[in-house]
Every structure is written in structure tokens, then in C-alpha cells.
């Protein structure tokens, strides 16, 4: 078993192990505005939504979706137009500083990104092609949050994101610094049962 496989197993099993030790029936819906500045000096904007479950005071897990777009992106000798990324992902939160009204945490997201764009050679030597593909999506962010009231908090995240992680260096793989600003709404299990 490789180190990467072992790490993935631990990241996914740790919350379930912790849930057996400390029950917490709180769910969180997080909505955010996304902005990524890529290493090719291109801006990607979009939004995301997640549903997470607090396993204990330190760990939360969940799933979500994002939609981000960009009008033009130059990458690996290609001109890319009307890029659209729709990642579906799993998320993990690791709280490491928690005060009464504020907190800091690490937020990891990994999943599959569904991608559409139009591509042409930069010298325009061939007609444009419409491309549909998918790839591995990853995001690691350091985050801060401020509690606004008992049911809502404001958060700001910054980190590194990639829409299409690949080992092939000539593949289209926008990546860069990501910023996310949003609101998280706390919902207790009893709301689902009514």
C-alpha cells in the first residue's frame, strides 16, 4: 500500500472513528463565492455549496458542488475560451483554534471536476474544438470564521486549488491561489425530523 493510499484511507476513516466517540447532531450548509487567480494570470470566478456534518468539535465531513467559469485562458500553447468547471467533491474540516466567536481551520476538498471549453492553437493554425473532459479536483485552504449568531457564521478561506490535477504536464490544468467568502448556516438534526 502506497503512502498516498494510506493517507486517503486515514483522512476518510478518521471522522467515522471519531463519531463513535463523540456524537454531535449538527449539520452545516455552507455557500460561498469563489475566486481563483491562476499561475497563468487568469481569473476564475464562481460559487459553491456544501452540506457538512460536525463529527465532533474538531472534525466535520461533507460533500458539495462548485461552478466556476472563465472567458479566456492561455495554457500550454492553446487558447481556451468559455471555460466551465463543475466539480463534485468531498470535504473535510479540521478545526485547530476555536474561540467563543471566532475560529481557524483547515479545509480540504477533493473530487471530480467536469470541464467544458473551446480550444484552438495559439497560432490559429487549426479550427477550434469543443472539449468535454473530467479530472481530479483538489483544494486545500486555511480558513477563518466569525460567528454572527447561533445559527450562522461568516467565513473567509485562502489556499491552493486545481481544477484538473494531472501527471501529464501538457494537459490543461488550471491551478492557483483560491479565495472563498461565504456564509455557513447551522442546522440541527431535529429540523430534519419535523
Secondary structure, DSSP 8 states (H G I E B T S, - for coil): --HHHHHHHHHHHHHHHHHHHS---EEEEEEEEEEEEETTS-EEEEEEEEEEEE-SSSEEEEEEEEEEEEEEEEETTEEEEEEEEEEEEEEEEEEEEE-SSEEEEEEEEEEEEEEEEEEEETT--S--EEEEEEEEEEEEEEEEEEEEETTEEEEEEEEEEEEEE-S-TTS---EEEEEEEEEEEEEEHHHHH-
